[in-house]
Amino acid sequence: MASSPTLPISTPVSNSSAAAGTQSQSPMATAALRAIISRLSSSLRHGFSERRPWSELIDRSSMSRPESLTEAYSRVRKNFSYFRVNYVTLLAFALAVSLITHPFSLFLLFALLASWTFLYLFRPSDQPLVLFGRTFSDRETLGILVVLTVFVIFLTSVGSLLISALTVGLAIVCAHGAFRVPEDLFLDDQEPANAGFLSFLGRAASSAAAPAVPRM
């Protein structure tokens, strides 16, 4: 009597392992996001601890017109080195005011940031992006986000708004730096004179990028 053929039996091992991998990827992404936010917050607090008193910034007795462009440039360099955190705060305030007064541009920027954050930076690498029934690879997702960024920045009012706000902020900073006499400022000898006033933001960004895990 011939034996009946053995029927293949499927086991849900692969599905369960995939689910376990997905669940493990989600806490890793959350932990990486928390680590980046913590590092960035710590670096920003350290940077803002170097902020000079605002009374020094607006001291009217230290204001005078420069006699030449060379003197104005020298004043701007020294004041940038001393008041760099205050100047960054003024630039951020100018950007914030411009965005708050234009809520549509603010919404577009938030939507763009959320798209980069959730669709690419912290999306598990084993979960492809699926939109309208089509699956997109990481390279295609990156290309879509780059095109979306170019569209939002250069083909809407967001780009002109950011440029105008930065121009106004830089004009205020340069005017103050040129008219503020820096003779009464005690510059740190250990700090390079040509250090940019955005240097602490560079340190914050590098510290925030340290815990980021490369995508496989």
Secondary structure, DSSP 4 states (H G I P E B T S, - for coil): -PPPPPPP---THHHHHHHHHHHHHHHHHHHHHHHHHHHHHHHHHHHHTTPPPHHHHT-GGGB---SSHHHHHHHHHHHHHHHHHHHHHHHHHHHHHHHHT-HHHHHHHHHHHHHHIIIIISS-TTS-EEETTEEE-HHHHHHHHHHHHHHHHHSSHHHHHHHHHHHHHHHHHHHHHHHB-GGG----TTS-TT--TTHHHHHHHHHHHTTPPPP-
